[in-house]
Amino acid sequence: MKVPTPISQAYQLPDGRTITLETGKLAKQADGSVVVKCGKTVLLATVVSVKEAKENVDFLPLTVDYREKFAATGKFPGGFLKREARPSDYEILVSRLIDRALRPLFPDDYHAETQVQVTLYSGDANEMPDAMACLAASAAIAVSDIPFNGPISEVRVARVNGEFVVNPTVEQMADADIDLMVAATQDSVVMVEGEMKEVSEAEMLEAIKVGHEEIKKQCQLQLDLASKVDKANPKREYSHEDSDEELYKAIDAFCYDKCREIALEGIADKQVRKEKFAAIKEAFIATLPEEEAQEKSYLIGQYFHKVEKEAVRDAILNHKVRLDGRKLNEIRPIWGEVDVLPGTHGSAVFTRGETQSLTSVTLGNKMDEQMIDGAVFEGSERFILHYNFPAFSTGEARPNRGPGRREVGHGNLALRALKPIIPTGVKNPYTIRIVSDILESNGSSSMATVCAGTLALMDAGVPIEKPVSGIAMGLISGDEGKYAVLSDILGDEDHLGDMDFKVTGTKDGITACQMDIKVNGLSYEILEEALNQAKEGRLHILEKMLEVIPEPRDDYKPNAPRIIQMTIPKDMIGAVIGKGGEVIQKLQEETGTTIVIDEVEGVGVIDIVGNNKEGIDQAIETIKQITAIPEIGNVYKGKVKTITNFGAFVEFMPGKDGLLHISEIEWRRLNSVDEVLKEGDEIEVKLIGIDPKTGKFKLSRKVLLKKPEKAEN
């Protein structure tokens, strides 16, 4: 059988690297499949969508999975089974990046179960595959018959040494102060996520524009490829929604004004609002015959939600009144506390409106680092942040199945927000873990995590460079260019609005952001306004936080471990560890400390961890002695280790023994060593020589004793 010839299309990135799209050769039974190649990186994206939607489904059941094969970079998976298992946090985060970009662009009335899979089959340790994953997914949809308001693509924009770079290499990212993922169609930006080192709103906006210009080329690349594929033209026909125009008109006439009245009341309590809106729905249902109400219950719920949404949006857009009565740029009431959990190394509660985070900080040593074992990325991480979202935080009862994709994504955003302010080097020898438990949720719990995390770090005495606050912005847009930008959005405003834009930063600049757009055509003018309004809100929140604790504590909590870091020459690492770990194990036992040694940039870095200052000081002194270079002429206090007929071996420095010859013990002639010494004796000796060939040490005791005068004849 002849090897199929794929249909392909290619273009060049600004730095000359070529990206190629291919279809028609691999995975042909999928509705759409595309291979993306760039250097050694090879991604396969597939999409399958069932022909009919399930009954009474009013949303798109979209599943997006990004996975990496360890063979892609010539590695074995870790663990006992030696095969790829559950997705890593990194794979989950890339899956979310793709999902959040694709989901808004499927038709609103398309409800067929759809699955997108992107797999890394070949990789390069210096190439970042996540920057091409969304391009691969969108291209697979583009060459299929699945309805889609795309194409779309996603690029990474970094600023390296003052210059913007699209899809930078891993090496280039080491010098970047902006790391931004931008997703867009040819016309508008739909998603942004990234971290920055305190950059301005204008700089971030410029990075988005740079990314969008490159995305336009990648969208055209997909259109050119799809034009060559017969299956992609035309798209499939579908009918996934039942409709009852008379019922919708009846619900609109009965409910719209009532819903708007509740929206205009400005009720701050979420549960009270929910009950009032539900009462309107029940009142309408009561007007229908019981049989019709049961038969059309699904459509009633769908249409009521639509009417409620439009009524709330009208109250905000035309009356400038928000659901809880706030002004458009007003922040909800804030309170916070620190040192609320006495057994932890640091803790805080941060509450903004009906959103509350209880956050703890734990300080550990190098052995507590999180190991990263991926197909492309491996290493360790000294700053860890976990986010938990229990059901009771929204008044619900459901089983706790462990962290899902949402928890991983929200935790990662908070981590990226705080990461730039975590001190490094000698200022912070600790591995730091932050855990945020959301106790109440009504909008922007990830931003509450950022604020609570900052407070808990300061409570723990971590010398953070600057405090960070975060805010979530929303948008309601209407006809004729009318719009309203909302600060510190509620959960309902997120659900009913057109944008969820989270921004974090210090007083001097942005540290992280995450933006999802639900409408087409968001202008850069609106985006700039949202960023400037977000800055005002961030600074207000920061001011409230500093009223709780103005700066990090001068010292760590009494129950926190103390870590002293010291460096030694690389060739001395073995001496500190000793044969089979004998020296270091004994030292830890004697001093009650934990000692961790690692080679970093050609030197040995030692972390001495303990709660007892005396033990730490003793460990430091012993290590100094072990790593000290013996000098001829120096006097040492040593311990007799072994007695022989020709002398004694004395340990005069930790791990260093020298021969004290029988003739060097005393000035008088000795018949045997044990006339003067026995094993275990502590004596002072002087280093009088080092054998140049063997490196053996020669010691003397007698030179430290007074030489007897010669007897007179």
Secondary structure, DSSP 8 states (H G I E B T S, - for coil): ------EEEEEE-TTS-EEEEEESSS-TTSSEEEEEEETTEEEEEEEEE-SS--TT--S--EEEEEEE-GGGGT---SSSS-S--S--HHHHHHHHHHHHHHGGGS-TT--S-EEEEEEEEE--TTS-THHHHHHHHHHHHHTSSS--S---EEEEEEEETTEEEES--HHHHTTEEEEEEEEE-SS-EEEEEEEEEEE-HHHHHHHHHHHHHHHHHHHHHHHHHHTT-GGGSS----------HHHHHHHHHHHHHHHHHHHHH----HHHHHHHHHHHHHHHHTTS-HHHHHHTHHHHHHHHHHHHHHHHHHHHHHH---TTS--TT----EEEEE---TTSSEEEEEEETTEEEEEEEEEE-GGG-EEEE-SS-EEEESEEEEEE--GGGGT---------HHHHHHHHHHHHHHGGGS--GGG--SEEEEEEEEEE-SS-HHHHHHHHHHHHHHHHT---SS--EEEEEEEEE-GGG-EEEEES--HHHHHHSSEEEEEEEETTEEEEEEEEE-SS---HHHHHHHHHHHHHHHHHHHHHHHHH-SS--SS--TTS-EEEEEEEEGGGHHHHH-GGGHHHHHHHHHHT-EEEEEEETTEEEEEEEES-HHHHHHHHHHHHHHHS---TT-EEEEEEEEEETTEEEEEEETTEEEEEEGGGT-SS--S-GGGT--TT-EEEEEEEEE-TTT--EEEESGGGS--------
